Each structure stands twice: as structure tokens, then as C-alpha cells.
Amino acid sequence: MKITMIVCQDNPEVIWNAFRLANMMIEGKDDVSIFLNGPSVCYEQSDSGQFPLRELAKSFTLSEGRLLA
């Protein structure tokens, strides 16, 4: 299945959950894209121990997910 997720929040928990869901979908062999819009484009600034956004984004892109901004 082809799926595109659009994220336009600056809340780290929302972005973290989007990346987690996208990574689970990729494991299920889905074709997933994430489009970051507005404040979510700066997701790396919200990276923390509680919400490791850079790590999840790296896993997503290395697993053939498409990250668009």
C-alpha cells in the first residue's frame, strides 16, 4: 500500500509518533512518504532523549522511506 503522511506540528511527541508509525508501516512492506510542512521541518531541533527524532528519521530514510519537506 502507498501511504503519505503530512505532519505540520512542532510538538516533538506528534512528530515522534509519525516517524514510529511510518517505520512500522515500512516493516510491513508498505511504501511510505512523510511530508514535513511548516514548523515540523525543523524537527531536528526538537530531538531529545525522550523523543529521539534524528534516530527515527535516519531509520526511516535508510529503510527506503521518503522524507519530503
N, C-alpha and C positions, 0 to 999 in steps of 0.2 A: 504494500500500500504506500502511496506517496502522501507525505504529510508536511505541511508548512506551519510552523508556529510563529506567531508575531508577538514580540514582547516589547512593551513600551512603558516599563516601570523602572524606577530607580531603587526599588525595595530589593535588597540583596536576597531575601528569602524567596521572593517571587521568581527572580532570575535563576537562583539555585534550583528550585523545583522544576523550572522549564528545562534546564540542562539535564537534570536527573531523569525526567520523563523522556526526553529525546534520546538519551543514552540507552534507556531500557527498550525503547522502540527499535533502535538500531540493532540491539542484541536479538530482537525478534525478527530481524531481516527486513524491516521497513525502510523506506527511502525518506530520510528526514532532513528538512531545512529549518533553520531558525533565522528569522529576520528580526534584527535588533533595531528599534525605532526610538527616536527621541532620547530620553535620559538613559535608556538601557545600553546605549552604545558605549558608555563609559563604565561598563560592568567591572572591568579590572580594578578600578579604584575602590570597589566595594568588597574585594577579596579579603577574607579573614579566616581565622581558624575554624570558626563556626560555619562559614559559608565559603568553601574553597572553590571559588568561581573559575579561577585560572586553570586549576587542575581538571575540572569538569569540562571546560571549553576545549582544553587540549585533548582529552579523551574523545570528545565529540568529533573534533576535526580529524583526528588520527583514525577514527573508525568510519571515515568516509561520509560524515555528516557535513552539510553545507551551512556555513555561518555567513550570513549576509548582514550588511549594515548600510 
